Amino acid sequence: MHRITLFGRPGCHLCDDARAIIARVAGELGVPWEEISIDSSDELREKYGEMIPVTLIDGVQHDFWRVSEHRLRAALSG
């Protein structure tokens, strides 16, 4: 089973958009997901600070800045 991780931060409008798409797709497909704030560690801020939101599927980076619902569905269905 796949797992989605969303890295973002509070107050990020692109993160809000990504969260809505991920929640909808994950809910429809029964895929678990989690959201982690990059503000929770210096390492995450350094790694993802300029790219948020960042979406990982099974620990592998899938998207950043914008989440494509079509690409996300395709990756989770394959």
GUGUKE-414945 format. One record per atom (N, C-alpha, C, O, CB): atom name; x, y, z; residue in three letters. Coordinates in steps of 0.001 Angstrom, whole numbers, plus 500000, padded with zeros to 6 digits. Glycine has a CB too. Example, Ala and Ser with C-alpha at 12.3 -4.5 7.8 and 13.67 -1.06 7.14 Angstrom:
<sites>
@atom: N&x: 513190&y: 494310&z: 507800&rest: ALA .
@atom: CA&x: 512300&y: 495500&z: 507800&rest: ALA .
@atom: C&x: 513200&y: 496700&z: 507800&rest: ALA .
@atom: O&x: 514236&y: 496681&z: 508465&rest: ALA .
@atom: CB&x: 511308&y: 495527&z: 509046&rest: ALA .
@atom: N&x: 512850&y: 497750&z: 507080&rest: SER .
@atom: CA&x: 513670&y: 498940&z: 507140&rest: SER .
@atom: C&x: 512900&y: 500030&z: 507870&rest: SER .
@atom: O&x: 513409&y: 501138&z: 508039&rest: SER .
@atom: CB&x: 514084&y: 499402&z: 505725&rest: SER .
</sites>
This chain:
<sites>
@atom: N&x: 500836&y: 498813&z: 500000&rest: MET .
@atom: CA&x: 500000&y: 500000&z: 500000&rest: MET .
@atom: C&x: 500878&y: 501246&z: 500000&rest: MET .
@atom: O&x: 501909&y: 501292&z: 500671&rest: MET .
@atom: CB&x: 499050&y: 500000&z: 501214&rest: MET .
@atom: N&x: 500463&y: 502245&z: 499248&rest: HIS .
@atom: CA&x: 501194&y: 503503&z: 499166&rest: HIS .
@atom: C&x: 500938&y: 504356&z: 500404&rest: HIS .
@atom: O&x: 499980&y: 504144&z: 501148&rest: HIS .
@atom: CB&x: 500798&y: 504272&z: 497900&rest: HIS .
@atom: N&x: 501832&y: 505332&z: 500599&rest: ARG .
@atom: CA&x: 501676&y: 506317&z: 501669&rest: ARG .
@atom: C&x: 502163&y: 507663&z: 501133&rest: ARG .
@atom: O&x: 503217&y: 507751&z: 500503&rest: ARG .
@atom: CB&x: 502470&y: 505894&z: 502968&rest: ARG .
@atom: N&x: 501376&y: 508712&z: 501395&rest: ILE .
@atom: CA&x: 501713&y: 510063&z: 500938&rest: ILE .
@atom: C&x: 502195&y: 510881&z: 502131&rest: ILE .
@atom: O&x: 501624&y: 510814&z: 503220&rest: ILE .
@atom: CB&x: 500488&y: 510751&z: 500253&rest: ILE .
@atom: N&x: 503252&y: 511649&z: 501907&rest: THR .
@atom: CA&x: 503733&y: 512603&z: 502898&rest: THR .
@atom: C&x: 503748&y: 513982&z: 502249&rest: THR .
@atom: O&x: 504271&y: 514155&z: 501148&rest: THR .
@atom: CB&x: 505154&y: 512209&z: 503433&rest: THR .
@atom: N&x: 503175&y: 514950&z: 502933&rest: LEU .
@atom: CA&x: 503168&y: 516334&z: 502470&rest: LEU .
@atom: C&x: 504015&y: 517161&z: 503424&rest: LEU .
@atom: O&x: 503728&y: 517228&z: 504619&rest: LEU .
@atom: CB&x: 501713&y: 516898&z: 502378&rest: LEU .
@atom: N&x: 505063&y: 517793&z: 502891&rest: PHE .
@atom: CA&x: 505869&y: 518728&z: 503680&rest: PHE .
@atom: C&x: 505409&y: 520140&z: 503326&rest: PHE .
@atom: O&x: 505352&y: 520510&z: 502154&rest: PHE .
@atom: CB&x: 507418&y: 518540&z: 503407&rest: PHE .
@atom: N&x: 505083&y: 520915&z: 504346&rest: GLY .
@atom: CA&x: 504633&y: 522282&z: 504139&rest: GLY .
@atom: C&x: 504863&y: 523094&z: 505394&rest: GLY .
@atom: O&x: 505697&y: 522755&z: 506235&rest: GLY .
@atom: CB&x: 503154&y: 522319&z: 503739&rest: GLY .
@atom: N&x: 504104&y: 524180&z: 505505&rest: ARG .
@atom: CA&x: 504170&y: 525015&z: 506713&rest: ARG .
@atom: C&x: 502876&y: 525803&z: 506833&rest: ARG .
@atom: O&x: 502203&y: 526057&z: 505834&rest: ARG .
@atom: CB&x: 505404&y: 525980&z: 506673&rest: ARG .
@atom: N&x: 502531&y: 526185&z: 508040&rest: PRO .
@atom: CA&x: 501321&y: 526984&z: 508246&rest: PRO .
@atom: C&x: 501412&y: 528319&z: 507497&rest: PRO .
@atom: O&x: 502477&y: 528931&z: 507414&rest: PRO .
@atom: CB&x: 501093&y: 527233&z: 509752&rest: PRO .
@atom: N&x: 500276&y: 528750&z: 506958&rest: GLY .
@atom: CA&x: 500233&y: 530036&z: 506272&rest: GLY .
@atom: C&x: 500667&y: 529990&z: 504818&rest: GLY .
@atom: O&x: 500743&y: 531033&z: 504168&rest: GLY .
@atom: CB&x: 501082&y: 531001&z: 506993&rest: GLY .
@atom: N&x: 500950&y: 528820&z: 504298&rest: CYS .
@atom: CA&x: 501399&y: 528648&z: 502907&rest: CYS .
@atom: C&x: 500177&y: 528323&z: 502049&rest: CYS .
@atom: O&x: 499582&y: 527256&z: 502195&rest: CYS .
@atom: CB&x: 502492&y: 527511&z: 502788&rest: CYS .
@atom: N&x: 499802&y: 529242&z: 501151&rest: HIS .
@atom: CA&x: 498598&y: 529014&z: 500344&rest: HIS .
@atom: C&x: 498755&y: 527850&z: 499377&rest: HIS .
@atom: O&x: 497782&y: 527146&z: 499107&rest: HIS .
@atom: CB&x: 498248&y: 530266&z: 499571&rest: HIS .
@atom: N&x: 499952&y: 527631&z: 498851&rest: LEU .
@atom: CA&x: 500169&y: 526475&z: 497981&rest: LEU .
@atom: C&x: 500041&y: 525174&z: 498774&rest: LEU .
@atom: O&x: 499584&y: 524159&z: 498247&rest: LEU .
@atom: CB&x: 501557&y: 526557&z: 497308&rest: LEU .
@atom: N&x: 500447&y: 525214&z: 500048&rest: CYS .
@atom: CA&x: 500298&y: 524043&z: 500916&rest: CYS .
@atom: C&x: 498824&y: 523751&z: 501162&rest: CYS .
@atom: O&x: 498415&y: 522591&z: 501209&rest: CYS .
@atom: CB&x: 501030&y: 524261&z: 502256&rest: CYS .
@atom: N&x: 498033&y: 524796&z: 501318&rest: ASP .
@atom: CA&x: 496586&y: 524626&z: 501502&rest: ASP .
@atom: C&x: 495974&y: 523945&z: 500274&rest: ASP .
@atom: O&x: 495148&y: 523041&z: 500401&rest: ASP .
@atom: CB&x: 495901&y: 525997&z: 501757&rest: ASP .
@atom: N&x: 496391&y: 524394&z: 499086&rest: ASP .
@atom: CA&x: 495893&y: 523796&z: 497844&rest: ASP .
@atom: C&x: 496313&y: 522333&z: 497748&rest: ASP .
@atom: O&x: 495503&y: 521469&z: 497412&rest: ASP .
@atom: CB&x: 496408&y: 524578&z: 496619&rest: ASP .
@atom: N&x: 497580&y: 522061&z: 498044&rest: ALA .
@atom: CA&x: 498103&y: 520689&z: 497981&rest: ALA .
@atom: C&x: 497367&y: 519786&z: 498971&rest: ALA .
@atom: O&x: 497005&y: 518658&z: 498637&rest: ALA .
@atom: CB&x: 499622&y: 520672&z: 498273&rest: ALA .
@atom: N&x: 497149&y: 520280&z: 500180&rest: ARG .
@atom: CA&x: 496456&y: 519508&z: 501214&rest: ARG .
@atom: C&x: 495060&y: 519108&z: 500760&rest: ARG .
@atom: O&x: 494635&y: 517974&z: 500979&rest: ARG .
@atom: CB&x: 496372&y: 520309&z: 502515&rest: ARG .
@atom: N&x: 494349&y: 520031&z: 500129&rest: ALA .
@atom: CA&x: 492987&y: 519748&z: 499669&rest: ALA .
@atom: C&x: 492986&y: 518655&z: 498602&rest: ALA .
@atom: O&x: 492154&y: 517748&z: 498642&rest: ALA .
@atom: CB&x: 492332&y: 521024&z: 499116&rest: ALA .
@atom: N&x: 493910&y: 518739&z: 497657&rest: ILE .
@atom: CA&x: 493994&y: 517726&z: 496598&rest: ILE .
@atom: C&x: 494382&y: 516374&z: 497177&rest: ILE .
@atom: O&x: 493770&y: 515356&z: 496853&rest: ILE .
@atom: CB&x: 495007&y: 518150&z: 495520&rest: ILE .
@atom: N&x: 495394&y: 516362&z: 498028&rest: ILE .
@atom: CA&x: 495856&y: 515107&z: 498624&rest: ILE .
@atom: C&x: 494765&y: 514478&z: 499473&rest: ILE .
@atom: O&x: 494536&y: 513271&z: 499390&rest: ILE .
@atom: CB&x: 497110&y: 515342&z: 499471&rest: ILE .
@atom: N&x: 494093&y: 515271&z: 500282&rest: ALA .
@atom: CA&x: 493034&y: 514736&z: 501135&rest: ALA .
@atom: C&x: 491922&y: 514112&z: 500297&rest: ALA .
@atom: O&x: 491404&y: 513048&z: 500638&rest: ALA .
@atom: CB&x: 492463&y: 515840&z: 502035&rest: ALA .
@atom: N&x: 491557&y: 514773&z: 499206&rest: ARG .
@atom: CA&x: 490490&y: 514255&z: 498341&rest: ARG .
@atom: C&x: 490914&y: 512945&z: 497672&rest: ARG .
@atom: O&x: 490192&y: 511950&z: 497736&rest: ARG .
@atom: CB&x: 490113&y: 515300&z: 497268&rest: ARG .
@atom: N&x: 492078&y: 512947&z: 497035&rest: VAL .
@atom: CA&x: 492543&y: 511768&z: 496302&rest: VAL .
@atom: C&x: 492825&y: 510609&z: 497260&rest: VAL .
@atom: O&x: 492413&y: 509476&z: 497009&rest: VAL .
@atom: CB&x: 493807&y: 512106&z: 495488&rest: VAL .
@atom: N&x: 493518&y: 510893&z: 498344&rest: ALA .
@atom: CA&x: 493834&y: 509843&z: 499318&rest: ALA .
@atom: C&x: 492564&y: 509261&z: 499910&rest: ALA .
@atom: O&x: 492469&y: 508050&z: 500108&rest: ALA .
@atom: CB&x: 494733&y: 510390&z: 500435&rest: ALA .
@atom: N&x: 491591&y: 510109&z: 500194&rest: GLY .
@atom: CA&x: 490326&y: 509639&z: 500741&rest: GLY .
@atom: C&x: 489579&y: 508744&z: 499773&rest: GLY .
@atom: O&x: 489036&y: 507710&z: 500161&rest: GLY .
@atom: CB&x: 489460&y: 510808&z: 501118&rest: GLY .
@atom: N&x: 489554&y: 509146&z: 498511&rest: GLU .
@atom: CA&x: 488859&y: 508348&z: 497493&rest: GLU .
@atom: C&x: 489539&y: 507006&z: 497254&rest: GLU .
@atom: O&x: 488870&y: 506001&z: 497011&rest: GLU .
@atom: CB&x: 488780&y: 509121&z: 496184&rest: GLU .
@atom: N&x: 490872&y: 506988&z: 497322&rest: LEU .
@atom: CA&x: 491622&y: 505760&z: 497024&rest: LEU .
@atom: C&x: 491975&y: 504955&z: 498273&rest: LEU .
@atom: O&x: 492525&y: 503859&z: 498167&rest: LEU .
@atom: CB&x: 492890&y: 506106&z: 496279&rest: LEU .
@atom: N&x: 491668&y: 505484&z: 499440&rest: GLY .
@atom: CA&x: 491979&y: 504777&z: 500677&rest: GLY .
@atom: C&x: 493461&y: 504723&z: 500989&rest: GLY .
@atom: O&x: 493948&y: 503748&z: 501563&rest: GLY .
@atom: CB&x: 491444&y: 503392&z: 500610&rest: GLY .
@atom: N&x: 494180&y: 505774&z: 500612&rest: VAL .
@atom: CA&x: 495632&y: 505835&z: 500827&rest: VAL .
@atom: C&x: 495920&y: 506694&z: 502059&rest: VAL .
@atom: O&x: 495443&y: 507826&z: 502146&rest: VAL .
@atom: CB&x: 496364&y: 506411&z: 499566&rest: VAL .
@atom: N&x: 496690&y: 506171&z: 503005&rest: PRO .
@atom: CA&x: 497035&y: 506982&z: 504174&rest: PRO .
@atom: C&x: 497981&y: 508117&z: 503796&rest: PRO .
@atom: O&x: 498792&y: 507997&z: 502878&rest: PRO .
@atom: CB&x: 497671&y: 506109&z: 505261&rest: PRO .
@atom: N&x: 497852&y: 509230&z: 504535&rest: TRP .
@atom: CA&x: 498762&y: 510342&z: 504291&rest: TRP .
@atom: C&x: 498997&y: 511093&z: 505587&rest: TRP .
@atom: O&x: 498221&y: 511010&z: 506539&rest: TRP .
@atom: CB&x: 498206&y: 511289&z: 503206&rest: TRP .
@atom: N&x: 500096&y: 511828&z: 505586&rest: GLU .
@atom: CA&x: 500445&y: 512650&z: 506739&rest: GLU .
@atom: C&x: 501000&y: 513974&z: 506250&rest: GLU .
@atom: O&x: 501514&y: 514083&z: 505137&rest: GLU .
@atom: CB&x: 501466&y: 511929&z: 507654&rest: GLU .
@atom: N&x: 500886&y: 514964&z: 507099&rest: GLU .
@atom: CA&x: 501457&y: 516279&z: 506799&rest: GLU .
@atom: C&x: 502473&y: 516606&z: 507872&rest: GLU .
@atom: O&x: 502212&y: 516446&z: 509065&rest: GLU .
@atom: CB&x: 500352&y: 517383&z: 506719&rest: GLU .
@atom: N&x: 503644&y: 517070&z: 507434&rest: ILE .
@atom: CA&x: 504716&y: 517424&z: 508349&rest: ILE .
@atom: C&x: 505135&y: 518863&z: 508059&rest: ILE .
@atom: O&x: 505407&y: 519215&z: 506911&rest: ILE .
@atom: CB&x: 505925&y: 516442&z: 508214&rest: ILE .
@atom: N&x: 505187&y: 519680&z: 509085&rest: SER .
@atom: CA&x: 505642&y: 521062&z: 508927&rest: SER .
@atom: C&x: 507159&y: 521090&z: 508841&rest: SER .
@atom: O&x: 507851&y: 520485&z: 509661&rest: SER .
@atom: CB&x: 505147&y: 521949&z: 510099&rest: SER .
@atom: N&x: 507668&y: 521797&z: 507843&rest: ILE .
@atom: CA&x: 509127&y: 521914&z: 507740&rest: ILE .
@atom: C&x: 509689&y: 522751&z: 508882&rest: ILE .
@atom: O&x: 510896&y: 522745&z: 509127&rest: ILE .
@atom: CB&x: 509523&y: 522533&z: 506391&rest: ILE .
@atom: N&x: 508811&y: 523472&z: 509583&rest: ASP .
@atom: CA&x: 509263&y: 524250&z: 510733&rest: ASP .
@atom: C&x: 509552&y: 523372&z: 511943&rest: ASP .
@atom: O&x: 510009&y: 523868&z: 512973&rest: ASP .
@atom: CB&x: 508226&y: 525292&z: 511095&rest: ASP .
@atom: N&x: 509286&y: 522058&z: 511827&rest: SER .
@atom: CA&x: 509519&y: 521153&z: 512951&rest: SER .
@atom: C&x: 510987&y: 520787&z: 513126&rest: SER .
@atom: O&x: 511369&y: 520245&z: 514163&rest: SER .
@atom: CB&x: 508709&y: 519898&z: 512770&rest: SER .
@atom: N&x: 511819&y: 521078&z: 512118&rest: SER .
@atom: CA&x: 513253&y: 520804&z: 512276&rest: SER .
@atom: C&x: 514071&y: 521669&z: 511334&rest: SER .
@atom: O&x: 513614&y: 522038&z: 510252&rest: SER .
@atom: CB&x: 513555&y: 519317&z: 512022&rest: SER .
@atom: N&x: 515280&y: 521985&z: 511756&rest: ASP .
@atom: CA&x: 516198&y: 522764&z: 510916&rest: ASP .
@atom: C&x: 516530&y: 522003&z: 509640&rest: ASP .
@atom: O&x: 516664&y: 522603&z: 508574&rest: ASP .
@atom: CB&x: 517493&y: 523098&z: 511688&rest: ASP .
@atom: N&x: 516662&y: 520690&z: 509744&rest: GLU .
@atom: CA&x: 517004&y: 519858&z: 508588&rest: GLU .
@atom: C&x: 515923&y: 519945&z: 507506&rest: GLU .
@atom: O&x: 516230&y: 520095&z: 506324&rest: GLU .
@atom: CB&x: 517200&y: 518396&z: 509023&rest: GLU .
@atom: N&x: 514659&y: 519850&z: 507921&rest: LEU .
@atom: CA&x: 513563&y: 519946&z: 506949&rest: LEU .
@atom: C&x: 513476&y: 521338&z: 506348&rest: LEU .
@atom: O&x: 513237&y: 521480&z: 505148&rest: LEU .
@atom: CB&x: 512233&y: 519582&z: 507606&rest: LEU .
@atom: N&x: 513668&y: 522373&z: 507168&rest: ARG .
@atom: CA&x: 513654&y: 523758&z: 506654&rest: ARG .
@atom: C&x: 514749&y: 523947&z: 505610&rest: ARG .
@atom: O&x: 514526&y: 524567&z: 504571&rest: ARG .
@atom: CB&x: 513839&y: 524779&z: 507811&rest: ARG .
@atom: N&x: 515926&y: 523412&z: 505893&rest: GLU .
@atom: CA&x: 517055&y: 523555&z: 504965&rest: GLU .
@atom: C&x: 516808&y: 522770&z: 503675&rest: GLU .
@atom: O&x: 517106&y: 523250&z: 502582&rest: GLU .
@atom: CB&x: 518361&y: 523078&z: 505632&rest: GLU .
@atom: N&x: 516269&y: 521578&z: 503813&rest: LYS .
@atom: CA&x: 516076&y: 520701&z: 502654&rest: LYS .
@atom: C&x: 514934&y: 521160&z: 501754&rest: LYS .
@atom: O&x: 515069&y: 521131&z: 500530&rest: LYS .
@atom: CB&x: 515813&y: 519285&z: 503118&rest: LYS .
@atom: N&x: 513794&y: 521591&z: 502343&rest: TYR .
@atom: CA&x: 512597&y: 521868&z: 501567&rest: TYR .
@atom: C&x: 512143&y: 523322&z: 501582&rest: TYR .
@atom: O&x: 511118&y: 523647&z: 500982&rest: TYR .
@atom: CB&x: 511503&y: 521022&z: 502058&rest: TYR .
@atom: N&x: 512872&y: 524196&z: 502247&rest: GLY .
@atom: CA&x: 512421&y: 525571&z: 502472&rest: GLY .
@atom: C&x: 511937&y: 526329&z: 501256&rest: GLY .
@atom: O&x: 510945&y: 527052&z: 501347&rest: GLY .
@atom: CB&x: 513500&y: 526324&z: 503069&rest: GLY .
@atom: N&x: 512598&y: 526192&z: 500127&rest: GLU .
@atom: CA&x: 512238&y: 526945&z: 498926&rest: GLU .
@atom: C&x: 511320&y: 526166&z: 497996&rest: GLU .
@atom: O&x: 510926&y: 526684&z: 496951&rest: GLU .
@atom: CB&x: 513484&y: 527345&z: 498181&rest: GLU .
@atom: N&x: 510968&y: 524927&z: 498353&rest: MET .
@atom: CA&x: 510216&y: 524076&z: 497433&rest: MET .
@atom: C&x: 508799&y: 523748&z: 497902&rest: MET .
@atom: O&x: 508046&y: 523118&z: 497159&rest: MET .
@atom: CB&x: 510965&y: 522805&z: 497216&rest: MET .
@atom: N&x: 508414&y: 524157&z: 499110&rest: ILE .
@atom: CA&x: 507132&y: 523709&z: 499652&rest: ILE .
@atom: C&x: 505955&y: 524222&z: 498828&rest: ILE .
@atom: O&x: 506014&y: 525304&z: 498245&rest: ILE .
@atom: CB&x: 506988&y: 524165&z: 501094&rest: ILE .
@atom: N&x: 504900&y: 523438&z: 498790&rest: PRO .
@atom: CA&x: 504756&y: 522125&z: 499388&rest: PRO .
@atom: C&x: 505507&y: 521058&z: 498587&rest: PRO .
@atom: O&x: 505640&y: 521156&z: 497367&rest: PRO .
@atom: CB&x: 503284&y: 521761&z: 499497&rest: PRO .
@atom: N&x: 505986&y: 520055&z: 499291&rest: VAL .
@atom: CA&x: 506665&y: 518920&z: 498668&rest: VAL .
@atom: C&x: 505852&y: 517670&z: 498994&rest: VAL .
@atom: O&x: 505486&y: 517433&z: 500145&rest: VAL .
@atom: CB&x: 508160&y: 518785&z: 499169&rest: VAL .
@atom: N&x: 505579&y: 516880&z: 497966&rest: THR .
@atom: CA&x: 504813&y: 515650&z: 498133&rest: THR .
@atom: C&x: 505719&y: 514451&z: 497880&rest: THR .
@atom: O&x: 506419&y: 514384&z: 496869&rest: THR .
@atom: CB&x: 503588&y: 515625&z: 497180&rest: THR .
@atom: N&x: 505691&y: 513507&z: 498816&rest: LEU .
@atom: CA&x: 506413&y: 512251&z: 498660&rest: LEU .
@atom: C&x: 505397&y: 511112&z: 498590&rest: LEU .
@atom: O&x: 504376&y: 511129&z: 499277&rest: LEU .
@atom: CB&x: 507424&y: 512032&z: 499833&rest: LEU .
@atom: N&x: 505690&y: 510140&z: 497762&rest: ILE .
@atom: CA&x: 504920&y: 508905&z: 497731&rest: ILE .
@atom: C&x: 505885&y: 507787&z: 498095&rest: ILE .
@atom: O&x: 506889&y: 507570&z: 497417&rest: ILE .
@atom: CB&x: 504243&y: 508662&z: 496321&rest: ILE .
@atom: N&x: 505571&y: 507092&z: 499162&rest: ASP .
@atom: CA&x: 506428&y: 506010&z: 499663&rest: ASP .
@atom: C&x: 507861&y: 506487&z: 499897&rest: ASP .
@atom: O&x: 508820&y: 505756&z: 499646&rest: ASP .
@atom: CB&x: 506427&y: 504836&z: 498679&rest: ASP .
@atom: N&x: 507991&y: 507728&z: 500384&rest: GLY .
@atom: CA&x: 509302&y: 508275&z: 500726&rest: GLY .
@atom: C&x: 510091&y: 508843&z: 499566&rest: GLY .
@atom: O&x: 511212&y: 509313&z: 499760&rest: GLY .
@atom: CB&x: 510102&y: 507234&z: 501365&rest: GLY .
@atom: N&x: 509530&y: 508814&z: 498350&rest: VAL .
@atom: CA&x: 510216&y: 509324&z: 497161&rest: VAL .
@atom: C&x: 509513&y: 510600&z: 496707&rest: VAL .
@atom: O&x: 508289&y: 510634&z: 496584&rest: VAL .
@atom: CB&x: 510237&y: 508256&z: 496012&rest: VAL .
@atom: N&x: 510300&y: 511652&z: 496458&rest: GLN .
@atom: CA&x: 509709&y: 512922&z: 496057&rest: GLN .
@atom: C&x: 508915&y: 512766&z: 494765&rest: GLN .
@atom: O&x: 509407&y: 512221&z: 493777&rest: GLN .
@atom: CB&x: 510794&y: 513988&z: 495887&rest: GLN .
@atom: N&x: 507691&y: 513250&z: 494793&rest: HIS .
@atom: CA&x: 506789&y: 513143&z: 493652&rest: HIS .
@atom: C&x: 506547&y: 514508&z: 493005&rest: HIS .
@atom: O&x: 506645&y: 514634&z: 491785&rest: HIS .
@atom: CB&x: 505458&y: 512523&z: 494086&rest: HIS .
@atom: N&x: 506237&y: 515517&z: 493795&rest: ASP .
@atom: CA&x: 505934&y: 516862&z: 493303&rest: ASP .
@atom: C&x: 506483&y: 517902&z: 494269&rest: ASP .
@atom: O&x: 506769&y: 517598&z: 495427&rest: ASP .
@atom: CB&x: 504411&y: 517050&z: 493116&rest: ASP .
@atom: N&x: 506629&y: 519134&z: 493783&rest: PHE .
@atom: CA&x: 506861&y: 520273&z: 494664&rest: PHE .
@atom: C&x: 506204&y: 521495&z: 494044&rest: PHE .
@atom: O&x: 505948&y: 521536&z: 492840&rest: PHE .
@atom: CB&x: 508387&y: 520513&z: 494899&rest: PHE .
@atom: N&x: 505938&y: 522484&z: 494876&rest: TRP .
@atom: CA&x: 505211&y: 523724&z: 494568&rest: TRP .
@atom: C&x: 503742&y: 523479&z: 494265&rest: TRP .
@atom: O&x: 502886&y: 524080&z: 494914&rest: TRP .
@atom: CB&x: 505856&y: 524427&z: 493391&rest: TRP .
@atom: N&x: 503425&y: 522648&z: 493336&rest: ARG .
@atom: CA&x: 502022&y: 522374&z: 492995&rest: ARG .
@atom: C&x: 501809&y: 520870&z: 492910&rest: ARG .
@atom: O&x: 502689&y: 520127&z: 492475&rest: ARG .
@atom: CB&x: 501625&y: 523059&z: 491651&rest: ARG .
@atom: N&x: 500631&y: 520437&z: 493330&rest: VAL .
@atom: CA&x: 500276&y: 519019&z: 493238&rest: VAL .
@atom: C&x: 499325&y: 518848&z: 492064&rest: VAL .
@atom: O&x: 498266&y: 519474&z: 492014&rest: VAL .
@atom: CB&x: 499629&y: 518497&z: 494571&rest: VAL .
@atom: N&x: 499703&y: 518007&z: 491134&rest: SER .
@atom: CA&x: 498841&y: 517674&z: 490009&rest: SER .
@atom: C&x: 497961&y: 516500&z: 490423&rest: SER .
@atom: O&x: 498451&y: 515403&z: 490690&rest: SER .
@atom: CB&x: 499676&y: 517336&z: 488727&rest: SER .
@atom: N&x: 496659&y: 516749&z: 490470&rest: GLU .
@atom: CA&x: 495746&y: 515677&z: 490860&rest: GLU .
@atom: C&x: 495858&y: 514497&z: 489897&rest: GLU .
@atom: O&x: 495831&y: 513344&z: 490328&rest: GLU .
@atom: CB&x: 494298&y: 516192&z: 490905&rest: GLU .
@atom: N&x: 495981&y: 514770&z: 488616&rest: HIS .
@atom: CA&x: 496095&y: 513703&z: 487618&rest: HIS .
@atom: C&x: 497357&y: 512859&z: 487851&rest: HIS .
@atom: O&x: 497294&y: 511630&z: 487859&rest: HIS .
@atom: CB&x: 496115&y: 514303&z: 486196&rest: HIS .
@atom: N&x: 498492&y: 513526&z: 488040&rest: ARG .
@atom: CA&x: 499752&y: 512792&z: 488278&rest: ARG .
@atom: C&x: 499705&y: 512006&z: 489579&rest: ARG .
@atom: O&x: 500211&y: 510886&z: 489651&rest: ARG .
@atom: CB&x: 500941&y: 513762&z: 488308&rest: ARG .
@atom: N&x: 499096&y: 512593&z: 490608&rest: LEU .
@atom: CA&x: 499005&y: 511915&z: 491887&rest: LEU .
@atom: C&x: 498155&y: 510655&z: 491763&rest: LEU .
@atom: O&x: 498543&y: 509593&z: 492250&rest: LEU .
@atom: CB&x: 498424&y: 512850&z: 492950&rest: LEU .
@atom: N&x: 497007&y: 510768&z: 491119&rest: ARG .
@atom: CA&x: 496145&y: 509594&z: 490920&rest: ARG .
@atom: C&x: 496873&y: 508506&z: 490127&rest: ARG .
@atom: O&x: 496794&y: 507326&z: 490469&rest: ARG .
@atom: CB&x: 494846&y: 509998&z: 490192&rest: ARG .
@atom: N&x: 497572&y: 508903&z: 489080&rest: ALA .
@atom: CA&x: 498285&y: 507943&z: 488234&rest: ALA .
@atom: C&x: 499369&y: 507219&z: 489041&rest: ALA .
@atom: O&x: 499522&y: 506002&z: 488930&rest: ALA .
@atom: CB&x: 498913&y: 508660&z: 487011&rest: ALA .
@atom: N&x: 500106&y: 507962&z: 489841&rest: ALA .
@atom: CA&x: 501180&y: 507351&z: 490647&rest: ALA .
@atom: C&x: 500625&y: 506381&z: 491692&rest: ALA .
@atom: O&x: 501242&y: 505355&z: 491979&rest: ALA .
@atom: CB&x: 502006&y: 508443&z: 491345&rest: ALA .
@atom: N&x: 499477&y: 506703&z: 492252&rest: LEU .
@atom: CA&x: 498901&y: 505857&z: 493284&rest: LEU .
@atom: C&x: 498162&y: 504648&z: 492707&rest: LEU .
@atom: O&x: 497934&y: 503658&z: 493403&rest: LEU .
@atom: CB&x: 497961&y: 506669&z: 494141&rest: LEU .
@atom: N&x: 497798&y: 504741&z: 491446&rest: SER .
@atom: CA&x: 497063&y: 503650&z: 490817&rest: SER .
@atom: C&x: 497989&y: 502631&z: 490166&rest: SER .
@atom: O&x: 497585&y: 501512&z: 489849&rest: SER .
@atom: CB&x: 496103&y: 504199&z: 489786&rest: SER .
@atom: N&x: 499239&y: 503042&z: 489974&rest: GLY .
@atom: CA&x: 500177&y: 502164&z: 489269&rest: GLY .
@atom: C&x: 500926&y: 501231&z: 490162&rest: GLY .
@atom: O&x: 501743&y: 500444&z: 489686&rest: GLY .
@atom: CB&x: 501144&y: 502965&z: 488511&rest: GLY .
</sites>
